Amino acid sequence: MLADDNNPSHHYVGLLYFGYYTGMDASTIINFGRDYNNLPDIRLGTIASIHGGLLRGLFWNITPLDLPELIRRDLY
């Protein structure tokens, strides 16, 4: 389980946004600072940070069209 509630979108969306605009490293630091004692939320936030960084194109060139498949693969 990647989140501690039935609607994990509030953990995912914000960190995806930060990952895109600040890079996955900064977003991951924000994630750990926000949920330092909640492992499921940390895992989900880390995935979101990575996805945001990937969309930014720093490591791989993916497009927003690839995002649904990433989310489906990682969240289910």
C-alpha positions as MATLAB code, in Angstrom:
seq = 'MLADDNNPSHHYVGLLYFGYYTGMDASTIINFGRDYNNLPDIRLGTIASIHGGLLRGLFWNITPLDLPELIRRDLY';
ca = [
       0.000    0.000    0.000;
       1.410    3.349   -1.019;
      -0.754    5.639    1.094;
      -2.485    5.565    4.424;
      -5.936    6.596    3.188;
      -8.432    5.855    0.424;
      -7.635    8.996   -1.578;
      -3.879    9.360   -1.952;
      -4.119   11.973   -4.711;
      -3.276   14.832   -2.338;
       0.043   13.102   -1.612;
       0.778   12.495   -5.266;
      -0.325   15.590   -7.168;
       1.501   18.218   -5.125;
       4.784   16.354   -5.179;
       4.464   15.628   -8.899;
       4.117   19.377   -9.400;
       7.147   20.116   -7.208;
       9.134   17.372   -8.955;
       8.421   18.966  -12.305;
       9.220   22.545  -11.331;
      12.027   22.052   -8.825;
      13.440   18.671   -9.829;
      13.050   15.338   -8.149;
      15.774   15.926   -5.544;
      14.165   19.033   -4.074;
      10.734   17.457   -4.231;
      11.944   14.353   -2.411;
      13.423   16.512    0.356;
      10.081   18.304    0.708;
       8.348   14.932    0.838;
      10.559   13.610    3.647;
      10.144   16.834    5.593;
       6.381   16.676    5.250;
       5.859   12.986    6.067;
       8.972   12.027    7.998;
       7.164    9.409   10.104;
       4.730    7.877    7.603;
       6.333    5.284    5.332;
       3.366    4.733    2.943;
       3.085    8.463    2.265;
       6.858    8.778    1.854;
       6.838    6.003   -0.749;
       4.006    7.578   -2.709;
       5.542   11.043   -2.503;
       8.888    9.730   -3.710;
       7.228    8.119   -6.725;
       5.425   11.388   -7.484;
       8.686   13.330   -7.181;
      10.390   10.985   -9.619;
       7.506   11.197  -12.082;
       7.628   14.990  -11.950;
      11.359   14.970  -12.580;
      10.896   12.570  -15.497;
       8.318   14.861  -17.051;
      10.775   17.712  -16.743;
      13.060   15.707  -18.991;
      16.215   15.804  -16.889;
      16.953   12.099  -17.248;
      14.522   10.594  -19.747;
      12.405   12.271  -22.321;
       8.825   11.331  -21.480;
       5.718   13.292  -22.307;
       2.535   14.039  -20.375;
       0.938   11.294  -22.456;
       3.187    8.782  -20.659;
       2.016    9.886  -17.219;
      -1.214    7.822  -17.034;
       0.755    4.634  -17.620;
       3.314    5.588  -14.952;
       0.558    6.312  -12.463;
      -1.312    3.125  -13.290;
       1.817    1.039  -12.980;
       3.012    2.536   -9.713;
      -0.228    3.144   -7.846;
      -2.062   -0.103   -8.564;
];
